[in-house]
Amino acid sequence: MMNLFSFGAKPKRNRYDIALPPEPAPGVNNAAYGGPYTPTEFSDWMRGINAAAGVSVNDTSAMSISAVYACVALIGGTVASIPLQIYERQNGARVPVDHDYWWLFNEQPNPDYSASVLWESAVANLLLNGDGIMAIRRPKYGMAINGIEWFNRRGVTPYKSTKGLGLQYRCTHLDGAIEDFGYEDILHMAGPGFNGLHGMSQIRHVLRHSAGIALAADTFSAKYFENGARPDYALVHPGSVTPEQKNQILDYWEERHKGVNNAHRPAFLSGGADVKELSMNAEDAQLIATRQFQIEDIARGFGVPPHMIGHTQAATSWGTGIEQLSLGFLKFTMLRHLKKIEREINRKIWPNRVKYFAEFNTAALERGDYKTRMEGYRVALGRAGEPAFMRVSEIRKFENLPPDAELDHLAMTITQGASNASVTDQTASA
């Protein structure tokens, strides 16, 4: 096996010798903020995108919403958990092969992190910022691959080559170093709304208002419980009080009744003071309903069935209904992400070859329950004299069991015997 991580000499900053666009303004290289950013991007990150709810939304604040985090973690974790198998085309058939690149895509793309981290990070950027960007590392000479590196979308600037070399990418490392790549060395998974350079940012578009409302509802709920989970009210005193007396009364009231631990403590009012309610309680204001709806709205934006992120109020949480919803998630949500990744890998890794190709093996996600699988295996082995199309060893492989030649022979004997008996019965009845 080749040495996957011997990158050799450090690649030149402009290995394609092309005319580059003007240098971008110096980035703000702060890893804590998910940088590096240009000053404009950093300003957008700090201020966020103002939603109609009056709060700022950016990728970090959006991930503080449990529904957003659950959707991103679910989709990214699912991609990371599916093995990417490499196949070889042989006489019209597809045969799994033991390829050197399998290790890069399934175990360790580079010495810094595992393949699971690579996929989860790239998919999170795709879902939140519209693009998943990964650089293909090659030795100084040759086109073989010896590593794959993930780049934060915020640190990547796609641009068109002025010399007809196609799409180029200027990537900024966390230390501020700038590195340029040609299109053949970047795995670019663009989201919906691709404009020729990048996909549409979900933060700026799809999640702008739904996430903003969810953040506003979370903040309101936190303040509600911080203030003792009480409605807004006013302390009314029949006489006039000085500003100092007013502040003393308010400080005393907050000290005695602010916070969850002080909830429901009895209040003592003297001198004719009274408490007047100024607003409705949280349930009347439909705060709970708003938060529940935002879970469904965010799940809809990501294409995730609400029950898969723990919201089972509007659907049954057991039985075939949930099973069908889960299969629908695989077919209509996961497959569009998986196919996008597969096609980008195949056109960049093997651009001039049709011999090899990569494909995610989703069999584990499509498996039914034990009884359903056993019924399917019976049909595959040739039930009731029907022709078989699988061997026992092939079925045992699906169940992570070693092959067994004796069982293959026994099953074939039984199937042939049943088939001969069926033919004999048909001849006798004729």
C-alpha positions as CSV (number, residue, x, y, z in Angstrom):
1,M,0.0,0.0,0.0
2,M,1.3,3.5,-0.8
3,N,2.2,5.9,2.0
4,L,-1.0,7.8,2.2
5,F,0.2,10.7,4.3
6,S,3.7,11.4,3.0
7,F,2.7,14.7,1.4
8,G,6.3,15.5,0.4
9,A,7.3,19.1,-0.3
10,K,4.7,21.7,0.7
11,P,2.6,22.5,-2.4
12,K,3.2,25.9,-4.0
13,R,0.7,28.5,-3.1
14,N,-0.2,28.9,-6.8
15,R,0.5,25.5,-8.4
16,Y,-1.4,26.4,-11.6
17,D,0.4,29.7,-12.4
18,I,-2.8,31.5,-13.2
19,A,-3.8,35.1,-12.9
20,L,-5.3,35.5,-9.4
21,P,-7.9,38.0,-8.4
22,P,-6.9,40.9,-6.1
23,E,-5.8,39.8,-2.7
24,P,-8.7,39.8,-0.3
25,A,-8.6,42.0,2.8
26,P,-6.7,40.4,5.7
27,G,-8.7,37.8,7.4
28,V,-9.6,37.8,11.1
29,N,-8.0,34.5,12.1
30,N,-9.8,33.5,15.2
31,A,-10.6,29.8,15.4
32,A,-13.0,30.3,18.2
33,Y,-15.3,32.2,15.8
34,G,-15.0,29.5,13.1
35,G,-12.7,31.7,11.1
36,P,-10.7,32.8,9.2
37,Y,-13.0,35.6,8.0
38,T,-12.5,38.7,5.9
39,P,-13.5,41.9,7.8
40,T,-16.9,42.0,6.0
41,E,-17.6,38.3,6.8
42,F,-16.5,38.7,10.3
43,S,-18.8,41.7,10.7
44,D,-21.7,39.6,9.3
45,W,-20.8,36.8,11.7
46,M,-20.7,39.1,14.7
47,R,-23.9,40.9,13.8
48,G,-25.6,38.0,12.2
49,I,-28.5,38.3,9.7
50,N,-31.4,40.2,11.3
51,A,-34.6,38.1,11.2
52,A,-38.1,39.5,11.4
53,A,-38.1,38.4,15.0
54,G,-35.5,41.1,15.8
55,V,-32.6,38.7,16.6
56,S,-29.4,38.1,14.7
57,V,-28.9,34.7,13.1
58,N,-25.5,33.2,12.1
59,D,-24.2,29.6,11.9
60,T,-23.1,29.6,15.5
61,S,-26.3,31.0,17.0
62,A,-28.4,28.8,14.7
63,M,-26.6,25.7,16.1
64,S,-27.6,26.8,19.6
65,I,-31.2,25.9,18.6
66,S,-31.8,22.2,19.6
67,A,-33.8,21.5,16.4
68,V,-31.1,22.9,14.1
69,Y,-28.4,21.1,16.0
70,A,-30.4,17.8,15.9
71,C,-31.0,18.0,12.1
72,V,-27.4,18.9,11.3
73,A,-26.1,16.2,13.6
74,L,-28.5,13.6,12.2
75,I,-27.7,14.2,8.6
76,G,-24.0,14.6,9.1
77,G,-23.8,11.7,11.4
78,T,-25.7,9.5,9.0
79,V,-23.3,10.3,6.2
80,A,-20.4,9.6,8.4
81,S,-21.8,6.3,9.5
82,I,-22.4,4.9,5.9
83,P,-19.4,3.1,4.4
84,L,-18.2,4.5,1.1
85,Q,-17.4,1.4,-1.0
86,I,-15.2,1.4,-4.0
87,Y,-16.2,-0.8,-6.9
88,E,-14.6,-2.0,-10.1
89,R,-16.6,-2.6,-13.3
90,Q,-15.9,-6.1,-14.6
91,N,-17.7,-7.4,-17.7
92,G,-20.9,-5.5,-16.9
93,A,-20.8,-6.4,-13.2
94,R,-19.7,-4.3,-10.2
95,V,-17.2,-5.9,-7.9
96,P,-16.1,-4.4,-4.5
97,V,-12.4,-4.0,-4.5
98,D,-9.8,-3.4,-1.8
99,H,-8.6,0.0,-2.9
100,D,-6.0,2.3,-1.2
101,Y,-8.5,5.2,-1.2
102,W,-11.0,3.3,0.9
103,W,-8.9,4.1,4.0
104,L,-9.0,7.8,3.2
105,F,-12.8,8.0,2.9
106,N,-13.7,5.6,5.6
107,E,-11.1,5.8,8.3
108,Q,-8.4,8.5,8.2
109,P,-8.3,11.2,5.5
110,N,-5.2,12.8,7.1
111,P,-3.3,12.6,10.3
112,D,-5.3,15.3,12.1
113,Y,-8.8,13.8,12.2
114,S,-10.8,10.8,11.3
115,A,-13.1,10.3,8.3
116,S,-16.2,10.7,10.6
117,V,-15.0,14.2,11.5
118,L,-14.3,15.0,7.9
119,W,-17.8,14.0,6.7
120,E,-19.7,15.6,9.7
121,S,-17.8,18.9,9.3
122,A,-18.2,19.1,5.5
123,V,-21.9,18.2,5.7
124,A,-22.5,20.7,8.5
125,N,-21.0,23.4,6.2
126,L,-23.2,22.3,3.3
127,L,-26.3,22.4,5.4
128,L,-25.7,25.7,7.2
129,N,-23.6,27.7,4.7
130,G,-24.5,26.1,1.3
131,D,-21.2,24.4,0.4
132,G,-19.1,21.6,1.7
133,I,-15.5,22.0,0.7
134,M,-12.7,19.4,0.8
135,A,-9.2,19.6,-0.7
136,I,-7.6,16.7,-2.4
137,R,-4.0,16.3,-1.3
138,R,-1.6,14.9,-3.9
139,P,2.2,14.3,-3.9
140,K,4.5,16.9,-5.5
141,Y,4.6,14.8,-8.7
142,G,1.7,12.6,-10.0
143,M,-2.0,12.5,-9.7
144,A,-2.3,9.9,-6.9
145,I,-4.1,11.0,-3.7
146,N,-2.5,10.8,-0.3
147,G,-4.9,12.9,1.8
148,I,-8.1,14.8,2.0
149,E,-8.5,18.0,4.0
150,W,-11.7,19.8,5.0
151,F,-11.9,23.6,4.8
152,N,-14.4,25.9,6.5
153,R,-16.7,27.4,3.9
154,R,-16.0,30.9,5.5
155,G,-12.4,30.6,4.5
156,V,-12.9,29.6,0.9
157,T,-13.4,32.0,-2.1
158,P,-14.3,30.4,-5.4
159,Y,-13.6,32.4,-8.5
160,K,-13.4,31.9,-12.3
161,S,-10.0,31.5,-13.9
162,T,-9.0,34.2,-16.3
163,K,-7.1,31.7,-18.4
164,G,-9.9,29.3,-19.0
165,L,-8.9,26.8,-16.3
166,G,-12.4,26.6,-14.9
167,L,-13.4,27.2,-11.3
168,Q,-10.6,28.0,-8.9
169,Y,-10.6,28.1,-5.1
170,R,-8.6,30.4,-2.7
171,C,-8.5,28.7,0.7
172,T,-7.4,30.3,3.9
173,H,-5.9,28.2,6.7
174,L,-6.5,28.9,10.3
175,D,-3.0,30.4,10.6
176,G,-3.8,32.9,7.8
177,A,-1.8,31.1,5.0
178,I,-3.5,31.3,1.6
179,E,-3.5,28.3,-0.7
180,D,-5.0,28.1,-4.2
181,F,-6.5,25.0,-5.8
182,G,-7.8,24.1,-9.2
183,Y,-11.3,22.6,-9.6
184,E,-9.7,19.1,-10.0
185,D,-8.3,19.3,-6.5
186,I,-11.4,20.4,-4.6
187,L,-14.4,18.3,-3.7
188,H,-17.2,20.9,-3.8
189,M,-20.6,19.8,-2.7
190,A,-22.8,22.8,-3.4
191,G,-26.3,23.1,-2.0
192,P,-29.5,24.3,-3.8
193,G,-29.3,27.7,-5.5
194,F,-25.8,27.1,-6.9
195,N,-24.9,30.2,-9.0
196,G,-21.7,28.9,-10.6
197,L,-19.5,29.8,-7.7
198,H,-21.3,28.7,-4.5
199,G,-24.6,27.4,-3.2
200,M,-27.2,29.3,-1.3
201,S,-26.6,29.9,2.4
202,Q,-29.3,28.4,4.5
203,I,-28.5,30.8,7.3
204,R,-29.3,33.8,5.0
205,H,-32.3,32.3,3.4
206,V,-34.1,29.2,4.6
207,L,-33.3,29.5,8.3
208,R,-33.3,33.2,8.5
209,H,-36.8,33.7,9.9
210,S,-37.6,30.2,11.3
211,A,-34.3,30.1,13.3
212,G,-34.8,33.8,14.3
213,I,-38.2,33.1,15.8
214,A,-36.9,30.0,17.5
215,L,-34.0,32.0,19.1
216,A,-36.4,34.7,20.1
217,A,-38.7,32.2,21.7
218,D,-35.8,30.6,23.6
219,T,-34.7,34.0,24.8
220,F,-38.2,34.9,25.9
221,S,-38.5,31.5,27.8
222,A,-35.2,32.0,29.5
223,K,-36.2,35.5,30.6
224,Y,-39.6,34.2,31.7
225,F,-38.0,31.7,34.1
226,E,-35.2,34.0,35.1
227,N,-37.9,36.4,36.4
228,G,-39.6,33.7,38.4
229,A,-41.9,32.3,35.7
230,R,-44.4,35.1,36.6
231,P,-46.4,37.3,34.2
232,D,-45.3,40.9,33.8
233,Y,-46.7,43.0,36.6
234,A,-46.5,46.4,38.3
235,L,-46.2,47.3,42.0
236,V,-48.8,50.0,42.7
237,H,-48.4,52.2,45.8
238,P,-51.2,54.6,46.8
239,G,-48.9,57.4,47.9
240,S,-46.0,59.1,46.3
241,V,-42.5,57.6,46.7
242,T,-39.1,59.0,46.1
243,P,-36.8,57.5,43.5
244,E,-34.6,56.1,46.3
245,Q,-37.6,54.4,47.9
246,K,-38.8,53.1,44.5
247,N,-35.4,51.5,43.9
248,Q,-35.2,50.0,47.3
249,I,-38.7,48.4,46.9
250,L,-37.8,47.0,43.5
251,D,-34.4,45.7,44.7
252,Y,-36.1,44.0,47.6
253,W,-38.8,42.5,45.4
254,E,-36.2,41.1,42.9
255,E,-34.0,39.7,45.7
256,R,-37.0,37.9,47.2
257,H,-38.7,36.7,44.0
258,K,-36.4,36.6,41.0
259,G,-35.2,33.2,39.8
260,V,-36.6,29.7,39.7
261,N,-35.5,28.9,43.2
262,N,-37.6,31.8,44.5
263,A,-40.7,30.9,42.6
264,H,-44.0,30.8,44.5
265,R,-42.5,32.5,47.6
266,P,-45.2,34.4,49.5
267,A,-45.1,38.2,49.1
268,F,-45.7,40.7,51.8
269,L,-47.2,44.1,50.9
270,S,-47.8,47.0,53.3
271,G,-48.9,50.6,53.2
272,G,-51.7,49.8,50.7
273,A,-49.4,48.5,48.0
274,D,-50.8,46.2,45.3
275,V,-49.7,44.1,42.4
276,K,-51.3,44.6,39.0
277,E,-50.8,42.1,36.1
278,L,-49.8,43.7,32.8
279,S,-49.7,40.8,30.4
280,M,-51.0,37.3,29.6
281,N,-49.3,34.2,30.8
282,A,-47.0,32.1,28.6
283,E,-49.6,29.6,27.5
284,D,-52.1,32.3,26.6
285,A,-49.4,34.0,24.5
286,Q,-49.0,30.6,22.7
287,L,-45.3,30.5,23.5
288,I,-45.4,26.7,23.8
289,A,-47.2,26.3,20.5
290,T,-44.8,28.7,18.8
291,R,-41.8,26.7,19.9
292,Q,-43.4,23.4,18.8
293,F,-44.2,24.8,15.4
294,Q,-40.6,26.1,15.0
295,I,-39.3,22.6,15.5
296,E,-41.5,21.4,12.6
297,D,-40.6,24.4,10.5
298,I,-36.8,23.8,11.0
299,A,-37.2,20.1,10.4
300,R,-39.0,20.8,7.2
301,G,-36.2,23.1,6.0
302,F,-33.7,20.3,6.4
303,G,-36.0,17.6,5.1
304,V,-36.0,15.7,8.4
305,P,-39.1,13.9,9.7
306,P,-39.8,15.6,13.1
307,H,-40.0,12.3,14.9
308,M,-36.3,11.7,14.1
309,I,-35.3,14.7,16.2
310,G,-37.5,13.8,19.1
311,H,-40.7,15.7,18.1
312,T,-43.4,13.0,18.1
313,Q,-46.4,15.0,19.0
314,A,-47.9,15.1,15.5
315,A,-47.1,11.5,14.5
316,T,-47.2,8.0,15.9
317,S,-43.9,7.1,17.5
318,W,-44.0,3.4,16.8
319,G,-44.9,0.8,14.2
320,T,-44.9,0.8,10.5
321,G,-45.8,4.5,10.2
322,I,-42.5,5.5,11.8
323,E,-40.6,2.8,9.7
324,Q,-42.0,4.3,6.5
325,L,-41.2,7.8,7.5
326,S,-37.6,6.7,8.3
327,L,-37.3,5.1,4.9
328,G,-38.7,8.3,3.3
329,F,-36.0,10.2,5.0
330,L,-33.4,7.9,3.5
331,K,-34.9,8.1,0.0
332,F,-35.8,11.7,-0.3
333,T,-33.3,13.5,2.0
334,M,-30.2,11.4,2.5
335,L,-30.0,10.1,-1.1
336,R,-29.8,13.6,-2.5
337,H,-26.8,14.4,-0.3
338,L,-25.2,11.0,-0.8
339,K,-25.5,11.1,-4.6
340,K,-24.1,14.7,-4.6
341,I,-21.0,13.4,-2.8
342,E,-20.6,10.3,-4.8
343,R,-20.7,12.1,-8.2
344,E,-18.3,14.8,-7.0
345,I,-15.8,12.1,-5.8
346,N,-16.1,10.0,-9.0
347,R,-15.6,13.0,-11.4
348,K,-12.6,14.3,-9.4
349,I,-10.9,11.1,-8.3
350,W,-11.3,9.1,-11.5
351,P,-12.0,11.8,-14.1
352,N,-10.8,9.8,-17.1
353,R,-11.5,6.2,-15.9
354,V,-14.7,4.2,-15.9
355,K,-13.1,1.3,-14.3
356,Y,-13.5,2.4,-10.6
357,F,-16.3,4.3,-8.9
358,A,-17.3,5.0,-5.3
359,E,-20.8,4.5,-3.9
360,F,-22.2,4.7,-0.4
361,N,-23.5,1.3,0.9
362,T,-26.9,2.2,2.4
363,A,-27.9,-1.5,2.9
364,A,-27.6,-1.2,6.7
365,L,-30.0,1.8,6.8
366,E,-32.5,0.0,4.6
367,R,-32.6,-3.2,6.6
368,G,-36.0,-4.2,8.0
369,D,-36.7,-5.9,11.2
370,Y,-35.6,-9.5,11.8
371,K,-38.8,-11.2,10.7
372,T,-39.0,-9.2,7.5
373,R,-35.4,-10.0,6.6
374,M,-35.9,-13.7,7.2
375,E,-38.9,-13.7,4.9
376,G,-36.9,-11.9,2.2
377,Y,-34.0,-14.4,2.6
378,R,-36.4,-17.3,2.2
379,V,-37.6,-15.9,-1.1
380,A,-34.0,-15.3,-2.2
381,L,-33.1,-18.9,-1.5
382,G,-35.9,-20.3,-3.5
383,R,-39.0,-20.8,-1.4
384,A,-41.5,-23.4,-2.3
385,G,-39.7,-24.5,-5.5
386,E,-39.2,-21.0,-6.8
387,P,-35.8,-20.4,-8.5
388,A,-33.2,-19.0,-6.1
389,F,-31.1,-15.9,-6.9
390,M,-28.8,-15.9,-3.8
391,R,-26.6,-18.3,-2.0
392,V,-26.5,-18.9,1.8
393,S,-23.0,-17.4,2.0
394,E,-24.2,-14.2,0.4
395,I,-27.0,-13.9,2.9
396,R,-24.7,-14.6,5.8
397,K,-22.5,-11.8,4.6
398,F,-25.4,-9.4,5.0
399,E,-25.8,-10.6,8.6
400,N,-22.0,-10.2,9.2
401,L,-21.5,-13.9,9.4
402,P,-18.6,-15.9,7.7
403,P,-19.4,-17.9,4.5
404,D,-20.3,-21.6,4.9
405,A,-19.8,-23.8,1.8
406,E,-21.6,-26.7,3.4
407,L,-24.7,-24.6,3.9
408,D,-24.5,-23.4,0.3
409,H,-24.5,-27.0,-0.9
410,L,-27.3,-28.1,1.5
411,A,-29.5,-25.2,0.4
412,M,-28.9,-25.9,-3.2
413,T,-29.8,-29.6,-2.7
414,I,-33.0,-28.7,-0.9
415,T,-34.0,-26.2,-3.5
416,Q,-33.4,-28.6,-6.4
417,G,-35.3,-31.3,-4.6
418,A,-38.3,-29.1,-4.1
419,S,-38.2,-28.0,-7.7
420,N,-38.1,-31.6,-8.9
421,A,-41.0,-32.5,-6.7
422,S,-43.0,-29.6,-8.0
423,V,-42.3,-30.7,-11.6
424,T,-43.3,-34.3,-10.8
425,D,-46.6,-33.1,-9.2
426,Q,-47.4,-31.0,-12.3
427,T,-46.7,-33.9,-14.6
428,A,-48.9,-36.3,-12.6
429,S,-51.8,-33.8,-12.5
430,A,-51.5,-33.4,-16.3
